[in-house]
Amino acid sequence: MSVRRIAVFSVHTSPLAQPGAGDGGGMNVYVRALASALARAGVDCDVYTRTEHPEQPPVVQVERGFRVLHVDAGPREPVPKHELPALVDAFVDAAVDRMRSLEPVDLVHANYWLSGAAAHRVKHALDLPLVATFHTLARVKAEAGIDDDPVLRASTEQEVVACADMMLASTDDERAQLASLYDADPERIEVVPPGVDHTVFSPGDRLRARRRLRLGPGPVLLFAGRIQPLKGLTLAVRCLAALDDPAATLVVVGGPSGADGETELARARALVDVLGLHDRVRFVPPQRHERLVDYYRAADVCVVPSRTESFGLVALEAAACGTPVVASAVGGLRSLVEHGRTGFLVEGRDPADLAEPVARILGDPDLARELGAGAAARSHRYSWSMAAARLRRLYGDLVVRGLVRCD
């Protein structure tokens, strides 16, 4: 059966928001890019997100077949993420009213646990199939030593898993985590990797990119993403200190995110001062997504020292630009980085362990070129059009089945 229109829930962050700032990150990129690709594949997407500013219009037509609908739930201003669970009921009521007044949808696709909580209720209110993409999971974060979520998050995820008609995982690892940590039915989990826009992220002239960014000729390490404990910025700073190269610099692109974001940024800046690196670490505010291509092209190495990562879009975008990636051997990064061929995976969190492969790349231009070429070639396994085409087929299969019901 052909699916014509879907409702996409992204409660806590809008696909129109700036990635790398506040709660905006890889999920913003994912929702916007996938909705755009689905629209071009013939599946219209209505993305429901919470109104955060008085001047936001009720509807933003992003492109043909893809629009963002702002839902009034709570104050028309940013609300800390830990306070958003209290606004889920209001979001559901407003979203259901809006959905009943617009063109019918074939299913609801939730992104993140807050959206899952809302979409679960909408499923029962409107008798629609529920698709859930979690992006991160509370129990996976807890295993990595990150415990910064509301107590109800894991139990809410469990409820959504039990009633979701289909769950999307980015990798086989995430599929296994859903099954082992949440007792998810493996037959209702589909692995659909995200993509990368190769018309934007592609190899280019490194010297030209450096001139545009006013970077010197020395080795450049890049850290891109939200600044929060999960992402490991302080480890990237310690990695720079561990390199035996006083000409090497670290460029940090992103802003603080979450309840601990400001504290983590302050911790990183203090560490820079303690280690005497203030002339070698450059903090850059969040950039427009397409602007990141200059930073990827300018870098000799992209470091991704996350404690956990369901996929790792930064690693994929860097690879598409022909930049070797040195990443923690966790989650989706194990699928994206082919050790020794496109970059290196690092076990453990000792700065010396991260610095060793970085130093190998910086000290061996032939190896750097080989890894960069391998990374760019391998990145073509991932595209948003391929993800959308597969998802369109999965949606079609889903809507002809009977709905999963809560126990």
KOLDO-832395 format. One record per residue: residue in three letters; x, y, z of N, C-alpha, C in turn; residue number from 1. Coordinates in pm, whole numbers. Example, Ala and Ser with C-alpha at 12.3 -4.5 7.8 and 13.67 -1.06 7.14 Angstrom:
REM residues 2
- resn,n_xx,n_yy,n_zz,ca_xx,ca_yy,ca_zz,c_xx,c_yy,c_zz,resi
- ALA,1319,-569,780,1230,-450,780,1320,-330,780,1
- SER,1285,-225,708,1367,-106,714,1290,3,787,2
END
This chain:
REM residues 407
- resn,n_xx,n_yy,n_zz,ca_xx,ca_yy,ca_zz,c_xx,c_yy,c_zz,resi
- MET,85,-120,0,0,0,0,88,124,0,1
- SER,47,225,-73,125,347,-81,88,440,34,2
- VAL,190,493,102,171,590,208,185,729,148,3
- ARG,87,815,174,86,946,108,131,1059,200,4
- ARG,98,1051,330,134,1159,423,156,1100,560,5
- ILE,259,1151,630,287,1106,765,301,1227,857,6
- ALA,278,1204,986,304,1304,1089,434,1266,1158,7
- VAL,530,1356,1158,660,1335,1222,663,1419,1350,8
- PHE,690,1356,1463,696,1429,1589,841,1454,1628,9
- SER,872,1580,1654,1003,1620,1705,976,1726,1811,10
- VAL,929,1680,1927,871,1768,2028,972,1870,2079,11
- HIS,1091,1823,2117,1180,1910,2195,1274,1995,2112,12
- THR,1283,1970,1983,1373,2049,1900,1323,2050,1756,13
- SER,1330,2165,1693,1276,2181,1559,1380,2148,1453,14
- PRO,1337,2090,1341,1431,2069,1230,1479,2201,1170,15
- LEU,1414,2311,1206,1456,2442,1157,1560,2506,1248,16
- ALA,1587,2445,1364,1679,2503,1461,1824,2483,1417,17
- GLN,1912,2567,1472,2055,2563,1442,2119,2441,1507,18
- PRO,2172,2345,1430,2244,2232,1491,2366,2281,1569,19
- GLY,2394,2212,1679,2512,2246,1758,2486,2348,1866,20
- ALA,2361,2398,1876,2326,2497,1977,2209,2445,2058,21
- GLY,2211,2466,2189,2102,2421,2274,2079,2272,2256,22
- ASP,1953,2234,2229,1922,2093,2208,1933,2052,2062,23
- GLY,1977,2144,1977,1989,2114,1835,2118,2037,1805,24
- GLY,2104,1926,1737,2222,1846,1703,2192,1756,1586,25
- GLY,2247,1634,1593,2229,1540,1484,2084,1507,1456,26
- MET,2000,1510,1560,1859,1479,1539,1791,1583,1453,27
- ASN,1827,1711,1469,1772,1815,1382,1805,1787,1237,28
- VAL,1931,1753,1213,1975,1722,1077,1899,1602,1024,29
- TYR,1886,1499,1108,1818,1375,1070,1673,1404,1029,30
- VAL,1599,1473,1116,1457,1496,1090,1439,1579,963,31
- ARG,1518,1685,951,1501,1772,833,1541,1700,704,32
- ALA,1656,1634,706,1704,1569,584,1614,1452,544,33
- LEU,1569,1374,642,1484,1260,609,1347,1305,561,34
- ALA,1290,1408,624,1160,1460,579,1170,1512,437,35
- SER,1279,1582,407,1299,1634,272,1311,1520,171,36
- ALA,1387,1417,206,1406,1305,115,1275,1227,96,37
- LEU,1199,1210,204,1070,1142,192,974,1221,104,38
- ALA,972,1354,122,885,1437,40,919,1422,-108,39
- ARG,1046,1417,-139,1089,1403,-278,1059,1263,-332,40
- ALA,1043,1167,-239,1009,1030,-279,858,1008,-284,41
- GLY,781,1115,-257,637,1104,-269,561,1086,-141,42
- VAL,628,1097,-26,561,1087,104,563,1225,169,43
- ASP,448,1291,176,440,1423,238,464,1411,389,44
- CYS,537,1508,444,573,1504,585,527,1631,656,45
- ASP,445,1613,760,410,1720,851,491,1700,978,46
- VAL,584,1789,1007,669,1777,1125,610,1864,1237,47
- TYR,571,1801,1345,513,1870,1460,621,1895,1565,48
- THR,636,2021,1603,735,2057,1705,677,2167,1793,49
- ARG,732,2182,1912,675,2278,2007,713,2421,1970,50
- THR,616,2514,1980,643,2655,1958,736,2707,2067,51
- GLU,845,2773,2027,942,2823,2123,958,2974,2122,52
- HIS,894,3041,2025,906,3186,2017,773,3245,1971,53
- PRO,732,3359,2023,603,3418,1985,590,3446,1836,54
- GLU,703,3473,1770,696,3511,1629,693,3391,1534,55
- GLN,704,3271,1587,701,3154,1499,561,3136,1440,56
- PRO,550,3124,1308,418,3106,1246,366,2965,1273,57
- PRO,234,2946,1264,179,2812,1286,232,2708,1189,58
- VAL,259,2750,1065,306,2656,962,421,2719,885,59
- VAL,526,2642,864,637,2683,778,648,2580,666,60
- GLN,627,2624,543,641,2534,428,788,2531,389,61
- VAL,856,2422,421,999,2412,394,1024,2389,246,62
- GLU,950,2297,191,956,2269,48,828,2193,13,63
- ARG,810,2165,-111,690,2092,-152,684,1957,-82,64
- GLY,574,1933,-12,556,1805,56,616,1798,195,65
- PHE,677,1905,242,742,1906,373,713,2039,441,66
- ARG,640,2031,553,609,2151,629,629,2124,778,67
- VAL,661,2231,850,679,2225,994,560,2295,1058,68
- LEU,496,2226,1153,381,2281,1224,420,2308,1369,69
- HIS,409,2432,1411,442,2470,1548,319,2451,1637,70
- VAL,340,2379,1746,232,2342,1836,247,2418,1967,71
- ASP,142,2486,2009,147,2557,2138,129,2458,2252,72
- ALA,233,2447,2333,229,2361,2451,318,2426,2556,73
- GLY,256,2492,2652,335,2567,2748,371,2704,2693,74
- PRO,465,2772,2756,501,2907,2713,565,2909,2575,75
- ARG,544,3019,2504,608,3034,2372,750,3085,2390,76
- GLU,830,3004,2451,970,3037,2477,1044,2906,2503,77
- PRO,1177,2908,2491,1252,2786,2519,1229,2739,2663,78
- VAL,1215,2610,2680,1196,2549,2810,1306,2445,2829,79
- PRO,1372,2443,2945,1476,2341,2968,1421,2201,2943,80
- LYS,1504,2118,2881,1456,1986,2839,1402,1904,2955,81
- HIS,1459,1921,3075,1413,1841,3188,1274,1883,3236,82
- GLU,1224,1999,3189,1089,2043,3224,986,2007,3116,83
- LEU,1031,1957,3003,940,1928,2893,844,1812,2917,84
- PRO,881,1709,2996,782,1603,3020,649,1655,3072,85
- ALA,650,1762,3150,526,1818,3203,439,1881,3094,86
- LEU,495,1904,2976,421,1968,2868,372,1868,2763,87
- VAL,401,1740,2782,363,1640,2683,212,1633,2666,88
- ASP,137,1636,2776,-10,1629,2766,-65,1743,2682,89
- ALA,-16,1865,2708,-63,1980,2630,-25,1966,2484,90
- PHE,94,1914,2458,138,1895,2320,47,1796,2249,91
- VAL,15,1686,2316,-72,1584,2256,-209,1642,2222,92
- ASP,-269,1713,2318,-403,1770,2294,-402,1865,2175,93
- ALA,-301,1953,2169,-295,2049,2059,-264,1980,1926,94
- ALA,-175,1881,1928,-140,1811,1805,-258,1732,1751,95
- VAL,-333,1665,1838,-450,1588,1794,-554,1681,1731,96
- ASP,-579,1796,1795,-674,1892,1737,-628,1936,1598,97
- ARG,-499,1964,1584,-446,2009,1455,-457,1897,1352,98
- MET,-422,1776,1391,-424,1664,1296,-565,1634,1249,99
- ARG,-663,1652,1334,-802,1627,1294,-853,1733,1197,100
- SER,-788,1849,1194,-834,1957,1106,-761,1960,972,101
- LEU,-657,1881,958,-576,1881,837,-597,1754,757,102
- GLU,-520,1740,648,-528,1621,567,-496,1497,651,103
- PRO,-565,1385,628,-538,1263,705,-394,1215,684,104
- VAL,-338,1156,789,-205,1096,779,-217,945,794,105
- ASP,-117,874,743,-120,728,745,-54,670,869,106
- LEU,36,748,932,104,699,1051,171,816,1121,107
- VAL,219,791,1244,294,893,1317,433,837,1347,108
- HIS,535,917,1318,675,876,1334,740,967,1439,109
- ALA,775,908,1553,829,984,1665,981,980,1668,110
- ASN,1041,1093,1704,1186,1102,1719,1219,1145,1861,111
- TYR,1294,1058,1932,1337,1080,2070,1225,1038,2166,112
- TRP,1262,1019,2293,1167,961,2388,1049,1053,2418,113
- LEU,1072,1185,2424,961,1278,2449,858,1271,2337,114
- SER,906,1265,2214,814,1250,2101,745,1115,2105,115
- GLY,819,1013,2149,758,881,2163,644,881,2262,116
- ALA,664,950,2376,558,960,2476,434,1025,2418,117
- ALA,454,1133,2341,341,1203,2279,276,1119,2170,118
- ALA,358,1063,2082,305,988,1969,235,860,2014,119
- HIS,278,802,2124,211,683,2178,65,714,2209,120
- ARG,42,829,2270,-96,869,2300,-173,902,2173,121
- VAL,-106,966,2078,-173,999,1952,-211,872,1876,122
- LYS,-127,772,1883,-159,643,1819,-296,595,1864,123
- HIS,-320,596,1995,-446,544,2047,-562,641,2024,124
- ALA,-534,772,2025,-640,870,2004,-692,867,1861,125
- LEU,-602,845,1764,-639,852,1623,-630,717,1551,126
- ASP,-594,611,1627,-586,476,1570,-490,471,1451,127
- LEU,-367,517,1477,-263,523,1375,-146,433,1412,128
- PRO,-77,377,1313,48,305,1343,153,400,1399,129
- LEU,235,349,1489,340,427,1553,477,374,1513,130
- VAL,559,464,1457,699,435,1427,784,516,1524,131
- ALA,886,454,1582,968,522,1682,1116,513,1645,132
- THR,1181,629,1643,1327,637,1634,1373,705,1762,133
- PHE,1457,640,1839,1492,693,1971,1616,783,1968,134
- HIS,1706,761,1874,1829,841,1859,1928,813,1972,135
- THR,1887,827,2096,1967,781,2210,1874,708,2305,136
- LEU,1931,622,2389,1852,544,2483,1906,563,2624,137
- ALA,1816,583,2719,1857,611,2857,1944,499,2915,138
- ARG,1908,375,2889,1982,263,2949,2118,245,2884,139
- VAL,2132,282,2759,2264,279,2694,2352,388,2753,140
- LYS,2297,508,2772,2373,617,2834,2416,580,2976,141
- ALA,2327,517,3050,2360,479,3187,2475,380,3190,142
- GLU,2477,287,3094,2588,192,3087,2720,262,3058,143
- ALA,2713,377,2990,2834,454,2958,2871,552,3068,144
- GLY,2796,548,3178,2828,635,3291,2764,771,3285,145
- ILE,2669,791,3193,2598,919,3181,2457,900,3234,146
- ASP,2426,967,3343,2296,950,3406,2236,1089,3433,147
- ASP,2196,1157,3325,2147,1294,3336,2003,1309,3290,148
- ASP,1931,1197,3285,1794,1199,3233,1692,1191,3346,149
- PRO,1570,1239,3322,1463,1221,3421,1441,1072,3451,150
- VAL,1399,1043,3572,1380,904,3614,1281,833,3522,151
- LEU,1179,905,3474,1075,840,3395,1116,811,3251,152
- ARG,1236,857,3209,1271,838,3068,1278,690,3031,153
- ALA,1353,610,3105,1369,469,3068,1236,396,3068,154
- SER,1152,424,3167,1023,356,3172,932,400,3057,155
- THR,941,528,3020,863,576,2905,911,510,2777,156
- GLU,1043,502,2760,1097,431,2643,1047,287,2640,157
- GLN,1042,223,2756,994,85,2763,849,76,2715,158
- GLU,766,171,2756,625,171,2715,612,192,2565,159
- VAL,692,281,2510,685,307,2366,733,185,2289,160
- VAL,840,123,2334,891,1,2269,784,-106,2265,161
- ALA,710,-121,2376,610,-228,2385,494,-207,2289,162
- CYS,465,-80,2254,347,-52,2171,381,-4,2031,163
- ALA,508,22,2002,546,71,1869,521,-38,1764,164
- ASP,463,3,1654,440,-91,1545,568,-118,1467,165
- MET,658,-20,1469,790,-37,1409,888,54,1479,166
- MET,1008,3,1506,1116,84,1561,1228,89,1459,167
- LEU,1289,206,1445,1403,221,1354,1531,231,1435,168
- ALA,1629,153,1397,1763,160,1455,1859,202,1344,169
- SER,1961,278,1384,2058,323,1284,2161,216,1250,170
- THR,2185,124,1344,2287,21,1326,2240,-110,1387,171
- ASP,2312,-216,1355,2283,-345,1417,2306,-340,1568,172
- ASP,2405,-262,1611,2429,-247,1755,2307,-189,1826,173
- GLU,2249,-86,1767,2132,-24,1831,2014,-121,1831,174
- ARG,2001,-197,1727,1896,-299,1722,1913,-398,1836,175
- ALA,2037,-442,1859,2064,-536,1966,2037,-474,2103,176
- GLN,2069,-345,2118,2045,-277,2245,1896,-267,2276,177
- LEU,1815,-237,2175,1671,-232,2196,1618,-368,2240,178
- ALA,1670,-472,2180,1622,-606,2214,1668,-650,2353,179
- SER,1794,-621,2386,1849,-672,2513,1812,-585,2632,180
- LEU,1809,-452,2614,1785,-363,2727,1638,-327,2745,181
- TYR,1558,-344,2639,1416,-305,2646,1322,-419,2607,182
- ASP,1377,-537,2583,1297,-654,2545,1210,-625,2423,183
- ALA,1265,-548,2329,1191,-516,2207,1182,-640,2118,184
- ASP,1071,-653,2049,1051,-762,1955,1140,-738,1833,185
- PRO,1240,-825,1809,1331,-802,1696,1260,-791,1562,186
- GLU,1144,-855,1549,1073,-850,1420,1010,-713,1395,187
- ARG,1004,-630,1498,949,-496,1480,1059,-389,1477,188
- ILE,1185,-431,1467,1297,-337,1459,1358,-346,1319,189
- GLU,1367,-234,1254,1429,-227,1121,1553,-137,1129,190
- VAL,1661,-182,1068,1784,-102,1064,1782,-18,937,191
- VAL,1773,114,955,1774,209,843,1877,317,876,192
- PRO,1998,305,826,2101,405,858,2065,543,804,193
- PRO,2102,648,875,2088,783,821,2176,802,698,194
- GLY,2169,919,640,2248,946,520,2333,1071,536,195
- VAL,2390,1112,426,2468,1235,420,2441,1299,284,196
- ASP,2437,1430,280,2412,1502,155,2545,1520,82,197
- HIS,2567,1436,-18,2695,1439,-90,2706,1561,-182,198
- THR,2598,1630,-205,2609,1753,-284,2669,1866,-201,199
- VAL,2666,1852,-69,2723,1951,22,2855,1901,79,200
- PHE,2853,1779,132,2970,1725,200,3048,1634,105,201
- SER,3158,1689,55,3241,1618,-42,3384,1670,-27,202
- PRO,3484,1596,-77,3622,1643,-67,3639,1776,-140,203
- GLY,3729,1859,-88,3754,1989,-149,3894,2037,-118,204
- ASP,3921,2159,-154,4054,2218,-141,4079,2257,6,205
- ARG,4173,2188,70,4202,2214,212,4258,2354,233,206
- LEU,4351,2395,150,4413,2526,168,4310,2638,152,207
- ARG,4222,2623,54,4119,2725,34,4026,2731,155,208
- ALA,3988,2614,208,3901,2611,327,3971,2678,444,209
- ARG,4101,2653,459,4174,2713,571,4185,2866,555,210
- ARG,4200,2910,434,4205,3055,412,4073,3119,451,211
- ARG,3963,3054,414,3832,3110,448,3811,3114,599,212
- LEU,3868,3017,669,3849,3009,815,3961,3077,892,213
- ARG,4058,3135,818,4172,3203,880,4252,3109,970,214
- LEU,4276,2990,918,4358,2892,988,4497,2888,927,215
- GLY,4597,2865,1011,4735,2860,965,4771,2728,901,216
- PRO,4899,2709,869,4943,2590,797,4963,2466,886,217
- GLY,4963,2481,1018,4990,2369,1106,4878,2266,1108,218
- PRO,4904,2149,1168,4802,2044,1177,4678,2093,1251,219
- VAL,4561,2052,1201,4434,2094,1259,4351,1971,1297,220
- LEU,4311,1967,1424,4216,1868,1472,4081,1937,1483,221
- LEU,3974,1865,1451,3840,1922,1458,3754,1842,1554,222
- PHE,3685,1914,1643,3578,1859,1724,3453,1938,1689,223
- ALA,3349,1871,1641,3225,1939,1602,3108,1873,1672,224
- GLY,3023,1955,1732,2905,1899,1797,2866,1976,1920,225
- ARG,2760,1930,1983,2714,1994,2107,2815,1969,2218,226
- ILE,2828,2067,2305,2922,2055,2416,2844,2009,2539,227
- GLN,2865,1883,2574,2803,1820,2689,2892,1701,2727,228
- PRO,2882,1653,2850,2973,1546,2894,2975,1424,2802,229
- LEU,2861,1391,2744,2851,1274,2658,2946,1279,2539,230
- LYS,2977,1398,2490,3052,1412,2364,3203,1411,2383,231
- GLY,3252,1428,2506,3395,1408,2531,3489,1518,2488,232
- LEU,3445,1644,2494,3533,1754,2452,3661,1760,2535,233
- THR,3652,1740,2666,3773,1748,2749,3875,1642,2709,234
- LEU,3829,1527,2662,3922,1425,2614,3992,1473,2487,235
- ALA,3919,1544,2400,3982,1599,2279,4089,1701,2316,236
- VAL,4063,1782,2419,4163,1881,2464,4286,1810,2518,237
- ARG,4266,1707,2598,4380,1631,2652,4457,1558,2543,238
- CYS,4386,1517,2438,4452,1454,2324,4548,1553,2258,239
- LEU,4504,1676,2238,4591,1778,2180,4716,1796,2266,240
- ALA,4698,1801,2398,4812,1819,2489,4908,1702,2481,241
- ALA,4855,1583,2452,4939,1463,2447,5019,1451,2319,242
- LEU,4985,1530,2218,5059,1525,2091,5194,1595,2106,243
- ASP,5294,1538,2047,5427,1599,2050,5442,1690,1930,244
- ASP,5352,1789,1922,5352,1881,1808,5296,2015,1853,245
- PRO,5382,2109,1889,5334,2239,1937,5264,2323,1830,246
- ALA,5274,2281,1704,5207,2355,1597,5062,2309,1577,247
- ALA,5025,2196,1638,4890,2142,1618,4788,2225,1694,248
- THR,4671,2243,1632,4563,2318,1696,4436,2233,1696,249
- LEU,4347,2266,1788,4216,2202,1796,4110,2309,1773,250
- VAL,4023,2285,1674,3911,2374,1647,3785,2308,1701,251
- VAL,3714,2378,1790,3592,2327,1853,3474,2405,1798,252
- VAL,3387,2337,1725,3270,2402,1665,3145,2350,1735,253
- GLY,3076,2438,1807,2954,2396,1875,2930,2478,1999,254
- GLY,2816,2457,2060,2779,2532,2179,2730,2439,2288,255
- PRO,2717,2492,2410,2672,2410,2522,2530,2360,2502,256
- SER,2505,2239,2551,2374,2176,2532,2336,2100,2658,257
- GLY,2209,2107,2694,2160,2031,2808,2192,2097,2940,258
- ALA,2148,2032,3046,2161,2089,3180,2306,2109,3220,259
- ASP,2396,2024,3170,2538,2031,3208,2625,2097,3101,260
- GLY,2562,2154,2997,2639,2209,2886,2729,2324,2924,261
- GLU,2676,2421,2996,2758,2536,3036,2871,2493,3128,262
- THR,2842,2400,3218,2946,2350,3309,3055,2278,3231,263
- GLU,3015,2200,3131,3113,2128,3050,3200,2224,2969,264
- LEU,3140,2328,2915,3218,2427,2840,3316,2497,2933,265
- ALA,3271,2534,3053,3361,2598,3150,3474,2503,3189,266
- ARG,3442,2376,3205,3544,2277,3239,3648,2266,3128,267
- ALA,3601,2267,3002,3693,2257,2889,3782,2380,2879,268
- ARG,3725,2498,2898,3805,2621,2892,3907,2625,3005,269
- ALA,3867,2581,3124,3961,2578,3236,4075,2481,3210,270
- LEU,4042,2368,3148,4145,2269,3116,4242,2325,3012,271
- VAL,4190,2398,2916,4276,2462,2815,4377,2554,2885,272
- ASP,4330,2631,2983,4420,2722,3056,4522,2645,3138,273
- VAL,4478,2543,3209,4568,2464,3295,4678,2399,3212,274
- LEU,4643,2351,3093,4739,2282,3008,4820,2378,2920,275
- GLY,4794,2506,2932,4869,2605,2855,4841,2599,2706,276
- LEU,4714,2573,2671,4679,2555,2529,4594,2669,2474,277
- HIS,4589,2781,2546,4496,2886,2505,4526,2941,2366,278
- ASP,4649,2929,2317,4681,2975,2182,4659,2866,2077,279
- ARG,4623,2745,2124,4614,2632,2030,4474,2570,2024,280
- VAL,4380,2623,2101,4241,2576,2095,4153,2694,2055,281
- ARG,4077,2676,1949,3991,2782,1897,3845,2739,1913,282
- PHE,3770,2813,1992,3628,2785,2012,3547,2865,1911,283
- VAL,3463,2795,1836,3383,2857,1732,3235,2831,1764,284
- PRO,3151,2933,1759,3008,2912,1790,2943,2822,1686,285
- PRO,2825,2768,1717,2756,2681,1621,2743,2747,1485,286
- GLN,2761,2667,1381,2756,2715,1243,2636,2656,1170,287
- ARG,2591,2725,1066,2491,2666,978,2542,2532,928,288
- HIS,2451,2439,911,2493,2303,881,2583,2296,757,289
- GLU,2543,2364,650,2622,2358,527,2758,2427,542,290
- ARG,2770,2515,640,2896,2586,664,3002,2492,721,291
- LEU,2958,2383,782,3053,2289,843,3147,2227,740,292
- VAL,3107,2228,613,3192,2163,513,3332,2224,511,293
- ASP,3344,2355,531,3476,2418,534,3560,2366,650,294
- TYR,3498,2345,763,3571,2295,880,3617,2151,858,295
- TYR,3529,2068,802,3570,1930,772,3685,1928,673,296
- ARG,3676,2008,567,3781,2009,465,3912,2066,518,297
- ALA,3903,2161,610,4023,2225,662,4100,2136,758,298
- ALA,4032,2040,819,4093,1959,925,4178,1846,867,299
- ASP,4284,1814,940,4363,1694,908,4298,1570,967,300
- VAL,4234,1587,1083,4169,1476,1153,4044,1531,1222,301
- CYS,3936,1454,1216,3817,1483,1294,3813,1385,1411,302
- VAL,3811,1438,1534,3808,1351,1652,3664,1347,1705,303
- VAL,3619,1225,1735,3483,1204,1786,3494,1116,1911,304
- PRO,3528,1176,2025,3556,1098,2147,3433,1076,2236,305
- SER,3317,1050,2175,3192,1036,2250,3197,915,2343,306
- ARG,3123,926,2453,3109,812,2544,3012,709,2487,307
- THR,2913,756,2416,2820,668,2344,2766,747,2226,308
- GLU,2728,676,2120,2681,744,1999,2596,645,1922,309
- SER,2467,675,1907,2380,580,1835,2420,568,1689,310
- PHE,2468,677,1629,2516,672,1491,2644,753,1477,311
- GLY,2633,886,1473,2751,970,1461,2757,1042,1328,312
- LEU,2661,1134,1305,2656,1205,1177,2781,1287,1151,313
- VAL,2841,1342,1256,2964,1421,1237,3072,1335,1174,314
- ALA,3086,1213,1221,3187,1122,1165,3159,1093,1018,315
- LEU,3032,1076,983,2996,1048,844,3019,1169,756,316
- GLU,2983,1288,803,3002,1408,722,3150,1437,701,317
- ALA,3231,1417,806,3375,1435,791,3431,1337,688,318
- ALA,3388,1211,697,3434,1110,602,3397,1147,460,319
- ALA,3274,1198,441,3230,1236,307,3317,1347,249,320
- CYS,3377,1427,338,3467,1535,293,3612,1486,278,321
- GLY,3635,1357,295,3769,1302,279,3860,1328,396,322
- THR,3803,1348,516,3883,1373,635,3884,1249,723,323
- PRO,4001,1195,756,4007,1077,844,3944,1108,980,324
- VAL,3881,1007,1038,3814,1020,1167,3882,929,1268,325
- VAL,3910,986,1386,3956,905,1500,3845,915,1604,326
- ALA,3784,800,1635,3663,801,1716,3668,694,1823,327
- SER,3589,715,1926,3571,612,2028,3503,491,1966,328
- ALA,3543,375,2009,3486,250,1956,3357,219,2029,329
- VAL,3255,302,2004,3126,285,2071,3014,298,1970,330
- GLY,2904,229,1995,2780,246,1920,2798,248,1770,331
- GLY,2730,343,1706,2731,352,1561,2865,389,1501,332
- LEU,2954,447,1582,3087,482,1530,3163,359,1485,333
- ARG,3135,244,1547,3201,120,1504,3159,80,1364,334
- SER,3039,121,1323,2993,90,1187,3044,191,1085,335
- LEU,3059,315,1127,3097,421,1034,3246,422,1003,336
- VAL,3327,397,1104,3472,405,1088,3529,265,1068,337
- GLU,3591,242,955,3656,114,929,3802,126,974,338
- HIS,3832,61,1084,3961,78,1151,4077,48,1056,339
- GLY,4166,146,1043,4284,129,959,4261,155,812,340
- ARG,4135,176,771,4105,199,630,4043,337,604,341
- THR,3959,383,696,3899,516,681,3933,606,799,342
- GLY,3992,549,901,4025,620,1024,4064,519,1129,343
- PHE,4050,556,1255,4086,464,1363,3981,469,1473,344
- LEU,3956,352,1532,3868,340,1648,3954,320,1772,345
- VAL,3915,384,1881,3995,384,2002,3915,323,2116,346
- GLU,3970,219,2176,3911,161,2296,3962,239,2418,347
- GLY,3877,257,2518,3921,326,2639,3920,477,2623,348
- ARG,3952,545,2734,3940,690,2735,4067,757,2787,349
- ASP,4180,695,2764,4308,755,2798,4348,850,2685,350
- PRO,4382,974,2717,4422,1070,2612,4533,1018,2521,351
- ALA,4627,942,2578,4737,889,2497,4686,791,2392,352
- ASP,4581,716,2426,4525,620,2330,4460,692,2212,353
- LEU,4399,807,2239,4340,886,2131,4448,958,2051,354
- ALA,4551,1006,2120,4657,1082,2053,4742,997,1961,355
- GLU,4759,869,1993,4849,783,1914,4806,773,1768,356
- PRO,4679,737,1737,4640,733,1595,4635,871,1531,357
- VAL,4600,975,1610,4603,1111,1554,4745,1145,1510,358
- ALA,4842,1114,1593,4982,1142,1560,5026,1063,1436,359
- ARG,4979,939,1424,5014,858,1306,4965,926,1179,360
- ILE,4844,978,1182,4788,1043,1063,4863,1172,1033,361
- LEU,4890,1251,1135,4960,1379,1114,5102,1358,1065,362
- GLY,5164,1248,1106,5304,1225,1072,5325,1147,943,363
- ASP,5219,1103,878,5233,1020,759,5135,1068,652,364
- PRO,5178,1161,565,5087,1216,464,5028,1110,371,365
- ASP,5106,1006,340,5053,901,253,4938,827,322,366
- LEU,4956,796,450,4850,731,526,4727,821,533,367
- ALA,4749,950,558,4637,1044,567,4558,1047,436,368
- ARG,4628,1051,323,4559,1053,193,4483,923,170,369
- GLU,4544,811,208,4480,681,189,4353,670,274,370
- LEU,4362,713,398,4246,707,486,4136,801,437,371
- GLY,4175,922,396,4077,1018,348,4003,969,225,372
- ALA,4078,910,132,4015,857,11,3922,741,45,373
- GLY,3966,655,137,3881,543,179,3755,590,249,374
- ALA,3770,695,330,3654,748,402,3552,807,305,375
- ALA,3600,885,209,3508,945,112,3437,838,30,376
- ALA,3510,736,-12,3448,630,-91,3344,554,-9,377
- ARG,3378,523,114,3286,445,198,3160,524,233,378
- SER,3171,656,239,3056,738,277,2943,727,176,379
- HIS,2974,683,53,2869,672,-48,2777,553,-24,380
- ARG,2805,476,78,2709,373,118,2587,435,186,381
- TYR,2599,562,223,2495,627,301,2440,747,224,382
- SER,2311,750,202,2248,867,142,2105,878,194,383
- TRP,2056,1000,201,1919,1021,248,1818,966,150,384
- SER,1849,968,21,1754,915,-77,1738,764,-60,385
- MET,1848,694,-30,1838,550,-6,1759,522,120,386
- ALA,1783,600,226,1709,582,350,1560,605,327,387
- ALA,1526,711,253,1386,742,229,1319,635,143,388
- ALA,1388,584,43,1330,481,-43,1298,355,37,389
- ARG,1391,316,124,1365,197,206,1254,222,306,390
- LEU,1254,340,365,1153,370,464,1014,378,401,391
- ARG,1007,429,281,877,434,212,819,293,195,392
- ARG,906,198,160,859,60,145,815,3,280,393
- LEU,893,31,385,859,-19,518,728,41,568,394
- TYR,709,171,544,582,234,580,465,164,511,395
- GLY,482,136,381,374,72,306,339,-65,361,396
- ASP,440,-141,400,414,-273,460,346,-258,595,397
- LEU,383,-154,669,332,-136,805,183,-106,808,398
- VAL,137,-18,719,-1,30,729,-105,-75,689,399
- VAL,-63,-187,634,-160,-293,602,-166,-398,711,400
- ARG,-83,-384,814,-85,-477,925,-176,-425,1035,401
- GLY,-219,-515,1122,-295,-475,1239,-205,-404,1338,402
- LEU,-262,-312,1415,-183,-234,1511,-142,-319,1630,403
- VAL,-21,-293,1678,23,-349,1805,-56,-281,1915,404
- ARG,-102,-358,2011,-178,-302,2123,-100,-318,2253,405
- CYS,-114,-219,2342,-47,-226,2471,-101,-346,2550,406
- ASP,-11,-407,2627,-55,-519,2712,-144,-470,2824,407
END
